[in-house]
Amino acid sequence: MLRISLLFLTLALAACGRGVPDDARIVVAGDSVMAWNRVEGGSVADGLSRALGVPVGDVSLPYASVSGVTGAGPLNISRQAEPLDAPWVVVNGGANDLGINCGRANQGMVEALITPDGSKGAIPNLVRGLTSRGSRVVWADYYTSPKFAGTPCARLYADMERRIERMAAAMPGVFFVDMGDVIATSDPAMFDSDRIHPSPQGSRRIAVLIAETIRAADPTLR
């Protein structure tokens, strides 16, 4: 029943998706953290468009994964990114690859997503594909949600975060932002009722964080 509910949620949000306008300067890709609040016009992409005053595309979907373990086509974030060549691409991912329980075996998934030095794996491959087409990339790393704080998931995410930071530091045109800088685990106002996804206020804060990073790097968007 849970899988069926997730499928219907995915299809519903896909039907309401923003898509990619021809004149989009920025495109958002990734999983449900990016897509959340889209039905109400309050997703991260919506917030970015308002903050920067430019068209923003959005191909993110709930339940999407970098490696494609949750599904093919647009549920594979690497596939979401393949056709994109906007000046800026904002992307996140990895949580659904690790799975809801984040068992010890999922350390192997972290290795498949990104090696300790940040140079190899599905995430660096995704990002290199975007930069090779001329896009600058903002990788939006996860905050720690109340539901998973103190669990094995949080430890795995922290390991993955360190690796992605190394990747971003070594790759020209790649910028790292930590959503945890603006989403405090202890602040319930930042979270939806599931204690995982951002509330509308949380999505706005994430959008502003990303907008500030893009604005600082791109004089045409100031």
Number of C-alpha atoms within 10 A of each C-alpha: 6 7 8 9 10 13 14 12 15 19 14 12 20 19 11 13 17 21 16 18 13 10 11 18 19 28 27 30 28 30 25 25 26 29 29 25 23 22 15 10 14 20 28 31 30 24 23 28 19 16 17 18 11 14 18 27 27 26 24 34 26 22 24 30 28 25 24 19 15 14 13 15 11 20 24 23 30 27 18 23 24 13 11 22 20 22 17 24 25 27 24 23 28 24 22 19 21 22 15 10 11 21 13 11 9 17 15 10 19 23 16 15 25 22 19 16 13 23 18 15 17 22 26 19 14 20 25 18 18 25 19 10 14 15 23 24 27 23 25 24 23 22 23 21 23 17 14 17 14 11 12 15 22 18 15 19 20 16 14 23 19 14 20 25 19 16 24 21 13 13 16 12 18 22 20 20 17 17 21 15 13 16 23 17 19 12 11 16 16 23 22 16 11 11 16 18 22 29 22 22 17 26 30 24 20 28 24 18 18 24 22 16 14 23 14 11 14 13 8 8 15 12
